[in-house]
Amino acid sequence: MADIKLLDKSVYELIAAGEVIERPSSVIKELVENAVDAGASRITVEIKNGGITFMRVTDNGCGIPFEQVPTAFLRHATSKLSTADQLDNIMTLGFRGEALASVAAVGRVEVLTKCSEDELGTSYHIEGGEETVYEKTGCPDGTTVIIRDIFFNTPARLKFMKKDVTEGNYVQAVVDRLALVYPEIAFSFIRDNKTVRITSGDGKMYSSIYSVFGRQFAASLTQVDYQQNGIKINGYISVPHACRANRQMQYFFINRRSVRNATCMAALEEGYRNSVMVGKFPACVLNIEIAPSEVDVNVSPSKTEVRFSNDKMIFEAVYLAVKNGILNAENIKEIEAPKPSLNTQTVFAEDNEEDDKIPVVVPKPKPFYQEKRYFDIVKEPEYHSAESTSTGNVALNATATVYKSNPPQNIFIQEKLDEDIDKAETTGYEFISHSSLIRKESAEEDKPKIPNSVAEQENEQPIKYIGELFKTYIICEQGENMILIDKHAAHERIRFEQLKKELVTTAQLLTESVSLTLSAEEWTALADNADYLSELGIEIDFLDDFKAEVTAFPSMLSDWPVEDTMQKIAAVLIGGGDNIEGELYDDILHSVACKGAIKAHEYTSSQELEILAKRILGDKSIRYCPHGRPIVTTVSKREIEKNFGRIQ
């Protein structure tokens, strides 16, 4: 092995340094990456209590010579880098020389290490940066690192740790990612004295995927093997009709380093354009091999972000690799279509590129709401047909655009909401959020305000109904203003608000529980919010190895695919959102309100229009339809007279 030595100041100042130890998973990531760089063929990771009290990483790598062990725990000491020029050609996972020093500063560390050519190994103990034991001892070839009581000397940081199960899931996710891209290494993961992950180390990525994610996910994949302009891409992608409800199962590796990169994500989804239904996202495990000089991994302390010298070249390579993988999918693996249940039916979605039709299982249309009349407008509710459902008109969050820039980081755009609220305050109107289904305990606070006195109501000018324009807009006169009202948008908003008030969510036990295979992030997000989901009528039993079973589901959503819906909920929670009611029901209520509302260009009696206009103008909290379009616009008498030249 190369000698470990302290980097020169002129070199380590060029490195994007920073605190690399945030939680137990950060420690495991650094230690396992060191084991990989040491040439290990077997790596065992063991944790207890989420890694907070105990972590152990054992490998059969090259080991560390006796005289170099203390140096390894000095900051900026590494065997993988010596000159500034080498920063442009980094092929190892580690290179900063900070990990062991950071670990030793916040935990009680024990190291047993031995090189194959040495008779004796080394026992080294260091606590809070202070060396306590340094001696020769007998031990097997390789290195074992034990960390106890992480953050024992920094209690302020310890209190920010999450529950043991959550921290343990983060650790398992780290091990899983490395196991996916290093199939030649046999990984073992032991959690609270129970072995939960073993990979074969047979060198086949498909075997690692099978071990990590299970048979069902592995069976939905097709292989990718593509080269272009010196870029080699290999791995697996999901077949189009097995895509998922979110992006949580997209794994990208650059030179076998796990990364998050918007260019790769955009290229992947662009490759599936016209091949996947709206609202579905492909899964992948892709390793991109590129010359080290063409990629900068020295960007962030976590080393999960990279920069390419030519983003366009990477985009084209990933895009073409995915396209070829999709075209070859039929020749590689035959996937059985999902079996329809009693409450589903099979329709066919057109493929825009070919004449083939893709079978899609969708819920049968089922009225779940019996409309109550709000005023004299008689209108029966209309419901989506199977065809409209199959194109995503009713699906939860069904609109999704393949992006060519950075993907959205959070579905909640607070800046836009704040902007609308500010506008509402300046106009005197009360803003109603577009995702406005609220929890029952806060409902009283957010009800539209009613004038405090009769005098306020008397100060309002009387509304005079004039007529209808283009069979779409109601014309009214109020004081010195002419008011135009979009009749469809107005009726749609009234219906939507009434539906929300009358919405009651109840849990419905499922005749057969639905099994879920989740990513670590999905499992953790759902488990941390189990009580909240239970309030919404969703009961889940959380099992080992990131699996769960849904035993009860809201009766209102009884015809919706449980697995897809739970993946969408997990995506909302991972993104920091907590308005699950809105995510589950707003789109459905929008659709019902829209379909049952008065239509533009249809005949509506004057009496109905007058009642609708007075209802809208009498409630200043209603100024936008559920989709955000304005309902009312005003033209002043002064503007009209200026247009006719009566005034200047």
C-alpha positions, 0 to 999 in steps of 0.5 A: 500500500502507498505510504500515508503522509501529511499533505502539503498546505498548498495541496490541502487548501485546494480541497473543498474541505468541511465537516464530513461527519453529520450522523452515523451514516456519514461515519459508515460512508467514510469507513466503507469507502476507505475499505473499498479503496484498500482493495477489500473483497469482503466488508462487514458493517455492524451497528447498534442503536442506529449506530449512535452507540456502536459501529464496526466496519471490518474488511480484508483489505491491505491494512495499515503499517504499524508506524503509519497508523497514528498519521492516518488520524491526522487531518489532511493525511492520506495515501491517495493524493500527494500533489495538486495535479492529482486532483484532476485525476481522482479515481479513489472514493476518498482523497481529502484525508479528513474522515478519520480525523473527524471521526476520532474527534467526536467518538471513541475509536478502536482500530485493529489493522494488519498488512499481509506481509507483517507478523503482527498487527496494530491496536490503536485507540483514540478518544476525542482526538486523544491517543490512549493505546498504541501497540502491536497485537495479533489480528487477521489481515485487513482492518477493523474500525470500531466507533462507540458513543458518537458525539459523546463529547458534543452533546449539543450535536447528539440531540439532533440525532433522529430515532434509532430506527431512522439513523439505522435506515440512513446507514443501511441506505449507504451500504446499499448504494455501495453494494449496488455499484461494487458487486465484486465485493461481498457486503454484510450488514448487521443491525442490532445483532440481526443480519439484514443484508448479504450480497454475493460478491459475484461481480454481477450488478444484477445480483446486487440489485436483487439482494438489495431491492428484491425479486419484484424490483429486479424483474422490472429492469432491463440492462443498459450497456452503451459507449459514446465519445469515451463515456461508458454507461452500464447498469439497469433501467426499469421497463416503461410499464413498470415505472414508479410514482416518484424518483426515489429509485433513481441511482446514479454513479460517476466512476462508481461514486454515488452522486446526485446530478440534475443532468443525468436525471433530465437525460434519463426522463427525456429518454422515456418521453412518449414511452411512459405514462404521465405521472410515472418516473423511471427507476435506474441503477446506472454507472457512468464511466468517464475520464477523471479529467472530465469530471470534478468531484472536489465540489462539496464535503459530502462528495455527492455532487459533481461537475462535468466539463461538458454537460451536453456530452453527458446528457446525450450519452445517458439519453441514447443509452436509455433509449437503446435500453428501452428499445432492447427491453423486449428482447431481454426480459418479459415482464408480466403486466399487473393483474387487475383487481375487481375494482379495476379495468384494463384500457389501452394508452396509445404509444406516440412513436409506434402503433402498439397500444400499451395495456394500463390498469386503471380504477373503474369510475365510481361516484363517491360524492352525491352532490347537494344543491347550493342554489337553484342551479340544477347540475348533476355531477359528471365523472371521469371515464376510463379513457380520461383516467388513463391519460392522467386527468384525475390521477394524483399530481398527474401532470409532470413535465420532463425537464431539461434543467434542474429538477424541482426540489420541493413541490411546495413553492412557498415564494409563490404563496407568499406573493399571492398572500401579499397581493391579497392583502393589498386588494383587501381580499382574503387569500385561499391557498390552492392546496387548501385542505386543512386539518380539522383543528385549524379549520375555524381559524381559516374560515372566510371572515364575515363582516363584523357589523350590519353597517359594513354590509350596508356600505356595499353598493347593490349588485345589478345583473345586466346579462351574459357575454359570449355565453361565458361571462356574466356582466354586472354593474356595481356602483361605478364599475362594470364587473365580468365574472367567468361563470364556469370558474365561479361555479367550479370554485363554489362547488370545490369549497362546498366539497371540502367542507363536506369531506369526511375521510374514514379508514376502510380495512382492506380485504387483503393487505397491500405489500410495499417495497420502499427505498430507505428514504420512503420507509423512513418518511412514512414511519416517522409520520405513521400517526399523521397517516393514521389520522387520514385513514391510512394504517401501515405495518412497518416491516424489516428491510424497508418493507411495509403492509398497508392494512387500511386505506381512506374509503374515498380513495378505495379505487386508487392504486395503493402502492402508487399513492403511498409512493406519492405520499412518501415523496411529499414527506421527503420533500418537506411537505405536510399537507397530505390531505391536499395532495390526496384529495385536492386533485380529485375534488378539483376534477369533480368540481370542474366536471359538475360545474356550469360549462362555458358556451352552454345555455344558462338561465338569467335567474341562475346567472344572477344568483351565481353573480351575487353569490360570488360578489358577496363573498370576497374570499372567492376570487380564484378558481381551484386551478388559480385562474381569476374569476372576476375582473372589473372595468371602471366607468372612468376607463369606459368613458375615456375610451369613448372620448368623454373624458381625458 
